Structures are given as C-alpha cells and as structure tokens.
Amino acid sequence: MLVNFRFENFLSIDNMITFSMVPGKTRMHSKSLIAIDKKRNLLKISAIYGANAAGKSSFVKAMSFSQYLILKGFEDRNIFLGSFNKNNEINKDKETKFDFEIVIDGKVYSYGFSVLLARRIFTQEWLYDITQDEKLIYTIDKNNQVYNVNFSYLNLEEEMEKRLDIYADDNLHDNNQLFLSSLQDGKKTIVSKSNDSILKKIFEWFYYTLEVLEPGDEAKGSIPSISFKGEEYKVDLGKYLELNDTGVIDIVQIPIDSMSGVPAKLQERMMESMIERSRDKKVDEINSILKTKTHIYILKYQEDLKIFELKFKHKNGSLYSLYEESDGTVRLVELFSVLFNRRNKVFIIDEIDRSLHPLLTYNFIESFISKKDSSQLVVTTHEDLLLDFSLLRRDEIWFIDKDIDGNSSLYSLEEFKERFDKNISNAYLDGRYGGVPKLRNLFTNLINDSQEV
C-alpha cells in the first residue's frame, strides 16, 4: 500500500510536494479505510483535480518515471532527457528527488533516490524502516562515494554480509543503476537468516503492486484475463459491460485464418516466440495475445498455430470487433482488471473519465471503493460529479494548480475544512479551490477578430 509520495524538480514541479494517502481528521466513510494495524489506516482512493496543463500529468509521470528508473535504470537513456523543471535555470544542475513511503507486511518503509536528469546519473539512494521510529537499512551516496548498510537489521549470515558489502561498493561506481535493482540479479539474491529478503520485497512492490496508467494505457491483465483465465473472468466481464449499459453481454473467440492488418513480419516473430516458449517451458499449449487499434487476436500454439479474434456479443446476438465498439466500451475493457484484479495493487490512473459518461465514471469509483480488499486507486480527473461527500471524503480530494511562474502546487480539500453539506462541485467550478482554467475571453471573440482582419 502507498502511504506518501514526494518529489521535486520534475516537469512542472519545482519545490518538493507531498501526496498522502494518510487519512485526515474527517470521520466520514470510515468503513472504506484500509487498516494497516489496529491503530493505523490508509485511504483507499484519492481524486486529483486541476485545469488542463495544471500539473496532473506531471504527477502521474513522476510516478511512472520513478518506477521505470527503479526497475530498469537508464536502460533507455533518451527517455529522461530534459525532464527536470525548466522554470528556474538552476534546476538543470539540481538533483531531482523521488521518495515513496509504502507498507509491506505491516511495516512502513521509506525508499527513495536522487538523480541528475540532465546528466542522467543517479546520485543518492536510501531505504529506511519508519514503522515506529526511523531505522536506517542502507544509504548509497555516489556523490561522496560512501555507503552505509545496517547489517544487524538485515540479519544476514556472515558470508551474505560480505557479498552485500561487495555489491554496495560496486554500485558506488555505477551511475546508471540503483542499488536496489542491481540486487535483483539471481546470482546476487540477498536473504536473511530466516530466508527472508526485504530488499527483494521492496523491489517487487514497484514491479507488481504499483501500476501507473497514462492516457491510452490498458490495465495489466485486462485483455489476457478475459482470454486465458477461464469462464469466471468472461462472466465477470459480461456482467461488468452489461451493467454499464454498453449493450455487450458476452465475449467470444471466433476462429480466423489470418490477422488482417498485422504485418507479416510481426506475425512471424510472434510465431517464433511462441515456439521458443513452448520448448523452454515444455508445456502442451502456449497462448499469446495481440491487441491492435482495431482487433484483439488470440494465438494458441500446440502442434500448429490457431488464431482467434476476440469479439463482443450484443443482446441481439450480433458480434463486433474492437474497432466497431464505442470508445466508452473500449475504455471499460481497458480498465477491467482494476476492478477484477485478484491481487492487492496501487493503481495510478491519469484521466480516469476519458471516454466515459459521468455516471459510468461515478459508478466505477463507487465500485472500487466497495471492493473488500486492500487495493488503492489514485486518479486524475475533470469529472465534477465525483465531488460529492456521499462518495468521497474531504481528504480524498486533491487539487493541483500552477502559479504565475508555471510551477505546480498540490493541496488537499482537507485544508479548507468544508462542511459535509457544502456543494463542493459548485465551489470548485467557481474557482474556490483553484485548479480550474483561467479563461479571459470567449473563443468566439478570437474567431470573430480573425475574420475581420
């Protein structure tokens, strides 16, 4: 679970901002909170509002980019070129910092790092146990070429301590990879005397638990789960789409001879990959999926290749391909596993309301809140229908806004101490909390002026 996320000097964010899933003082909807233990809880959901270009996407990209750096380092070095905040000329030579506070097995950890994005090098890294008081686990300072590892906390055998000592020293000279990710090589696995590895669990939280969806992204497993995980998922999807009034009641796999529109070379590579996987895993059948802008294909290889197209069945019995469905239906399919995922995850979704009717967005959020698990959801949105105290708590509503210099700030509705019966939607649209477009004139005036020239 996510507790807090802090970062600075990234895109439209200059100074350090903090986003928190820690409940405020409000007592509303207490049953929807997630319990860490008997005394501490976390929010299940948060919604971030802001005008276009206010900084909502900067927040989501900060999550996505920092996750990428943790998992892969500067594998693709060009992707981070110029991502520091450019509103102050000194920021090019200033460190960008990311810090996550997360819960694993009932304990709270602070993991973070700093990086010079203009030079694409890591400079510092840290991991602390902050469950009660602050306990250092390790720090890496590449600027000063020093590291500190709390071996007693990690409870390692002597031989394992020696190995970790060597790995830490080696990482001091590697500016392209974080120490945490360097330890994920199978040969470098570090386990305690009790055969546990908090270092591996921290890494796996970023790999498996955190899922960031930018506009157009599909939640992991949404399509494959429909296709490969049995009849239960198909029934769930059918009900999900039917209850959202899409007209779809089921999904079916239709045998076809070829994947129309898919380049032959791509088909060949997929075929070769499936054959290779079949040899490596020594299984009877290998399944794969290919989603294009127009179709969803299912490939099954046993002794030969069989191709199916995933189609949507409507109430009248008609079957439709992906491109024939509405954008709203496609969007619901892309978000399917957010609601029906069987693993506790932290979802960050940019523009949750894209292509969805306001009532569908409301229902989606309400459905997530009612899930009896420990998953969390953070969304950016313009949908004012969600600004409803019967749905969200004060501390679950955030706003992001830009100042005159173009720097974004983030703040919670909790800071405004509004009454539970306040019409939040009207107050937001009136600019009471910021985060709305500052429109100086009608577009028609601009059009009329240009026509008079």
C-alpha positions in Angstrom: 0.0 0.0 0.0 1.0 3.6 -0.6 1.4 6.0 2.3 3.1 9.0 0.9 4.8 10.1 -2.3 7.2 13.1 -2.5 9.2 14.5 -5.4 10.8 17.7 -6.6 12.4 19.3 -9.7 10.4 17.2 -12.2 8.5 18.7 -15.2 6.1 21.4 -13.7 7.0 20.6 -10.1 9.8 22.8 -8.7 9.9 22.6 -4.9 9.1 19.4 -3.0 5.4 18.4 -3.0 3.8 15.6 -0.9 0.9 13.5 -1.9 -0.6 11.4 1.0 -3.0 8.5 1.5 -3.0 9.1 5.2 -6.5 9.9 6.5 -7.1 13.4 7.8 -9.4 14.3 10.7 -12.7 13.8 8.9 -14.7 10.8 10.2 -16.8 10.3 7.1 -16.8 6.9 5.3 -14.6 5.3 7.9 -15.6 1.8 6.8 -13.9 2.4 3.4 -10.5 2.9 5.0 -7.8 0.2 4.8 -6.3 -1.0 8.1 -2.6 -1.3 8.4 -3.0 -2.5 12.0 -5.4 -1.8 14.9 -4.4 1.9 15.2 -3.4 3.0 11.7 -5.4 3.3 8.5 -4.9 4.4 4.9 -7.2 5.9 2.3 -8.5 3.5 -0.4 -8.9 6.2 -3.1 -8.0 9.8 -4.0 -9.0 12.0 -6.9 -6.8 14.8 -8.1 -8.4 17.8 -9.9 -6.8 20.5 -12.0 -7.1 22.6 -15.1 -5.5 21.4 -18.4 -1.7 21.9 -18.1 -2.0 22.5 -14.3 0.3 19.6 -13.5 -1.9 16.5 -13.1 0.1 14.6 -15.8 3.4 15.8 -14.2 2.2 14.0 -11.0 1.4 10.8 -12.9 4.6 10.9 -15.0 6.6 11.3 -11.8 5.1 8.1 -10.5 5.7 6.4 -13.9 9.3 7.7 -14.5 10.5 6.9 -11.0 9.0 3.4 -11.2 10.8 2.9 -14.5 14.1 4.2 -13.1 13.8 1.8 -10.1 13.1 -1.2 -12.3 15.4 -0.5 -15.3 17.7 2.4 -14.5 18.8 4.4 -17.5 18.2 1.5 -19.9 16.7 3.9 -22.4 18.8 7.0 -21.7 17.0 9.4 -24.0 13.6 9.0 -22.4 14.6 11.2 -19.4 16.3 14.0 -21.4 15.2 17.4 -20.1 12.6 16.1 -17.6 13.8 18.4 -14.8 11.8 21.6 -14.0 12.8 24.3 -16.5 11.1 27.3 -14.8 14.3 28.0 -12.9 17.7 27.9 -14.8 19.5 26.4 -11.7 17.3 23.3 -11.9 19.4 21.8 -14.7 22.2 21.2 -12.2 19.9 20.4 -9.3 19.0 16.9 -8.1 15.6 15.5 -8.8 14.3 13.5 -5.8 11.6 10.8 -5.5 10.6 9.3 -2.2 8.0 6.6 -1.6 6.6 5.5 1.8 5.0 2.1 1.4 3.5 -0.7 3.5 4.8 -4.2 3.2 3.9 -7.0 5.7 2.5 -4.4 8.1 5.7 -2.3 8.2 6.2 1.1 6.7 9.3 1.8 4.6 10.7 4.9 3.1 12.6 4.2 -0.2 13.9 6.9 -2.5 16.6 8.3 -4.6 18.0 11.4 -6.2 19.2 11.8 -9.8 20.6 14.5 -12.1 18.3 14.1 -15.0 20.2 16.5 -17.3 23.3 14.2 -17.0 21.2 11.0 -16.5 23.1 9.8 -13.5 22.0 8.5 -10.0 23.5 10.4 -7.1 21.9 9.1 -3.9 19.6 6.3 -2.7 18.1 5.4 0.7 15.9 2.8 2.4 14.5 3.2 6.0 12.1 1.3 8.2 9.9 4.1 9.6 7.2 1.9 11.2 7.8 3.3 14.7 11.0 5.3 14.8 13.4 5.7 11.9 15.8 2.8 11.3 18.3 3.0 8.5 18.6 -0.1 6.3 21.0 1.4 3.8 22.1 4.6 2.1 24.2 5.0 -1.1 25.9 8.3 -1.7 27.5 8.3 -5.1 28.5 12.0 -4.8 30.8 11.3 -1.9 31.5 7.6 -2.8 30.3 6.3 0.6 27.6 3.8 1.6 26.1 2.6 4.9 24.4 -0.8 5.4 22.7 -1.8 8.6 23.7 -5.5 8.6 22.1 -6.1 12.0 18.7 -5.0 10.7 19.0 -7.3 7.6 20.0 -10.2 9.9 22.4 -11.8 7.4 24.8 -14.7 7.6 28.5 -13.6 7.6 29.0 -14.8 4.0 25.9 -12.9 2.9 27.2 -9.7 4.6 30.5 -10.0 2.7 28.7 -10.3 -0.6 26.3 -7.4 0.1 29.3 -5.3 1.1 31.0 -6.0 -2.3 27.7 -5.3 -4.2 27.3 -1.9 -2.4 30.9 -0.9 -3.2 30.4 -1.9 -6.8 27.2 0.1 -7.1 29.0 3.3 -5.9 30.7 3.3 -9.3 27.6 2.6 -11.4 25.7 5.8 -12.1 23.2 4.1 -14.4 21.6 1.7 -11.9 20.1 1.9 -8.4 21.5 -0.4 -5.7 18.0 -1.9 -5.1 17.6 -3.0 -8.8 21.2 -4.2 -9.0 20.5 -6.8 -6.4 17.7 -8.5 -8.4 20.1 -10.5 -10.5 19.5 -14.1 -9.4 23.2 -14.5 -8.5 23.0 -11.5 -6.2 19.9 -12.5 -4.2 20.3 -11.4 -0.6 18.3 -13.3 2.0 18.3 -13.1 5.8 19.0 -16.0 8.2 15.2 -16.6 8.2 15.3 -16.9 4.4 13.5 -13.5 4.0 14.5 -10.6 1.8 13.1 -7.2 2.4 15.2 -5.8 -0.4 13.5 -8.1 -2.9 10.1 -7.3 -1.4 10.7 -3.6 -1.9 11.7 -4.1 -5.5 8.7 -6.4 -6.1 6.3 -3.7 -4.7 7.4 -1.5 -7.6 7.3 -4.3 -10.1 4.0 -6.0 -9.2 2.0 -3.7 -6.9 2.4 -0.2 -8.4 0.6 0.2 -11.7 0.6 3.5 -13.5 -1.8 4.1 -16.4 -1.3 7.1 -18.6 -4.0 8.1 -21.1 -4.5 5.3 -23.6 -2.8 2.6 -21.4 -4.6 -0.6 -20.6 -4.5 -2.1 -17.1 -2.3 -5.1 -17.0 -4.2 -8.3 -17.4 -7.4 -6.8 -18.6 -7.4 -8.5 -22.0 -5.3 -11.6 -21.2 -7.5 -12.3 -18.1 -10.6 -12.2 -20.3 -9.0 -14.6 -22.8 -7.0 -17.1 -20.7 -8.2 -17.2 -17.1 -11.3 -19.2 -17.5 -15.0 -18.8 -17.7 -15.2 -16.9 -14.4 -13.5 -13.9 -15.9 -15.6 -14.0 -19.0 -18.7 -14.0 -16.9 -17.4 -11.1 -14.8 -16.6 -9.0 -17.9 -20.0 -9.8 -19.5 -21.8 -8.6 -16.3 -19.5 -5.6 -16.0 -20.2 -4.4 -19.5 -23.9 -5.2 -19.3 -24.4 -3.3 -16.1 -22.6 -0.3 -17.6 -25.3 -0.3 -20.3 -22.9 -0.9 -23.2 -25.2 -3.5 -24.9 -22.5 -6.1 -24.6 -23.5 -9.3 -22.8 -20.6 -11.7 -23.6 -17.2 -12.0 -25.3 -16.4 -14.9 -27.7 -13.4 -16.2 -29.5 -14.0 -16.7 -33.3 -11.6 -18.8 -35.3 -10.0 -16.9 -38.2 -7.4 -17.8 -40.9 -5.2 -14.7 -40.6 -4.7 -11.5 -38.6 -5.8 -8.9 -41.0 -3.8 -5.7 -40.9 -1.0 -7.1 -38.8 2.4 -7.0 -40.6 3.6 -10.5 -41.7 7.0 -9.9 -40.0 5.3 -9.3 -36.7 3.2 -12.4 -37.1 6.4 -14.4 -37.8 8.1 -13.0 -34.8 5.2 -13.9 -32.6 5.1 -17.4 -34.0 8.8 -17.9 -33.4 8.5 -16.6 -29.9 5.6 -18.9 -29.1 7.5 -21.9 -30.4 10.6 -20.9 -28.3 8.4 -20.5 -25.2 6.9 -24.0 -25.9 10.4 -25.5 -26.0 11.6 -23.7 -22.9 8.6 -24.3 -20.7 7.8 -27.8 -22.1 4.1 -27.2 -21.9 1.4 -28.6 -24.1 0.0 -25.3 -25.2 1.3 -21.7 -25.4 -1.2 -18.8 -25.6 -0.5 -15.3 -26.6 -2.5 -12.2 -27.3 -2.1 -9.2 -29.7 -4.2 -6.1 -29.4 -4.2 -3.6 -32.2 -6.2 -0.4 -32.6 -8.9 -2.4 -34.4 -8.8 -6.0 -33.3 -7.9 -8.3 -30.4 -6.3 -11.6 -31.5 -5.7 -14.8 -29.5 -2.9 -17.0 -30.7 -2.8 -20.6 -29.5 0.1 -22.9 -30.4 0.1 -26.6 -29.7 1.4 -28.6 -32.7 0.3 -25.8 -35.0 -0.9 -22.2 -34.7 -4.5 -21.4 -34.3 -5.8 -17.9 -34.5 -8.9 -16.4 -32.9 -10.4 -13.0 -32.8 -12.0 -11.8 -29.6 -15.4 -10.3 -30.4 -18.1 -8.6 -28.4 -21.5 -10.2 -28.3 -24.5 -7.9 -28.0 -28.1 -8.6 -26.8 -29.4 -9.2 -30.3 -26.7 -11.8 -31.0 -24.5 -9.6 -33.2 -20.7 -9.9 -32.9 -18.5 -6.8 -33.1 -14.7 -6.3 -33.4 -12.9 -3.9 -31.2 -12.9 -1.0 -33.7 -16.7 -1.4 -34.0 -17.3 -0.8 -30.3 -17.7 2.7 -28.8 -14.7 4.4 -27.2 -16.5 4.1 -23.9 -16.9 0.3 -24.2 -13.2 0.0 -25.1 -12.2 2.2 -22.2 -14.2 0.0 -19.8 -12.5 -3.1 -21.2 -9.1 -1.4 -20.7 -9.9 -0.8 -17.0 -11.5 -4.2 -16.4 -8.7 -5.6 -14.2 -8.6 -2.6 -12.0 -11.9 -3.8 -10.5 -11.5 -7.5 -11.0 -7.8 -7.9 -10.2 -7.2 -10.7 -7.6 -4.0 -9.1 -6.3 -3.8 -6.1 -3.9 -2.4 -3.3 -6.0 -1.9 0.5 -6.1 -3.4 1.9 -9.4 -2.5 5.4 -10.6 -4.7 6.4 -13.5 -4.5 9.6 -15.5 -7.8 10.9 -16.9 -10.0 8.2 -15.4 -13.0 9.8 -17.1 -11.6 9.7 -20.6 -14.4 8.5 -23.0 -16.7 7.6 -20.1 -20.1 9.1 -19.3 -20.1 10.9 -15.9 -22.4 8.3 -14.4 -20.1 5.5 -15.6 -17.1 7.2 -14.0 -19.0 7.7 -10.8 -20.1 4.0 -10.8 -16.6 2.9 -11.5 -15.2 4.8 -8.5 -18.1 3.7 -6.2 -17.4 0.1 -7.3 -13.7 0.3 -6.5 -14.5 1.8 -3.0 -16.8 -1.1 -2.3 -14.2 -3.7 -3.1 -13.3 -5.7 0.0 -9.5 -5.8 -0.5 -6.5 -3.6 0.2 -6.1 -2.2 -3.3 -5.7 1.6 -3.7 -6.7 3.9 -6.5 -5.4 7.4 -7.3 -7.0 9.1 -10.3 -6.7 12.5 -12.1 -10.0 13.8 -13.4 -12.1 16.8 -14.5 -15.3 15.0 -13.5 -17.1 17.3 -11.0 -19.8 14.6 -10.4 -17.2 12.9 -8.1 -17.0 16.0 -5.9 -19.7 14.6 -3.7 -19.3 13.9 0.0 -21.6 11.0 -0.2 -18.9 9.3 -2.4 -15.6 10.8 -1.3 -14.1 12.1 1.9 -12.5 15.6 2.2 -9.0 14.1 2.5 -9.6 12.0 -0.7 -10.0 15.1 -2.9 -6.9 16.9 -4.1 -6.3 19.9 -6.3 -3.2 20.9 -8.4 -2.7 24.4 -9.7 0.1 26.5 -11.4 1.5 29.8 -10.2 2.5 32.7 -12.3 5.9 31.1 -13.0 4.4 27.9 -14.3 5.2 25.8 -11.2 2.6 23.4 -9.9 1.5 23.0 -6.3 -0.6 20.2 -4.8 -3.0 20.5 -1.9 -5.9 18.6 -0.3 -9.5 19.7 0.2 -8.9 18.8 3.9 -7.0 22.2 4.2 -10.3 24.0 3.5 -12.3 22.4 6.3 -15.5 22.4 4.3 -18.8 21.4 5.9 -20.1 17.9 4.9 -23.2 19.6 3.3 -21.2 22.0 1.2 -21.7 21.9 -2.6 -18.1 21.1 -3.5 -18.8 20.8 -7.2 -20.2 24.3 -7.5 -17.4 25.8 -5.3 -14.7 24.0 -7.4 -16.2 25.3 -10.7 -16.4 28.8 -9.2 -12.7 28.6 -8.6 -12.9 28.4 -4.8 -10.1 25.8 -4.6 -8.1 26.7 -7.7 -7.3 24.1 -10.3 -9.7 25.4 -12.9 -8.9 27.1 -16.2 -8.5 30.9 -16.0 -10.5 31.8 -19.2 -10.1 35.5 -20.0 -12.4 35.6 -23.1 -14.7 33.7 -25.3 -13.2 31.7 -28.1 -15.8 33.2 -30.4 -14.2 36.7 -29.9 -10.9 35.4 -31.1 -12.6 33.8 -34.1 -14.5 37.0 -35.0 -11.4 39.1 -34.6 -9.5 36.9 -37.0 -12.3 37.0 -39.6 -12.3 40.8 -39.5 -8.7 41.1 -40.5 
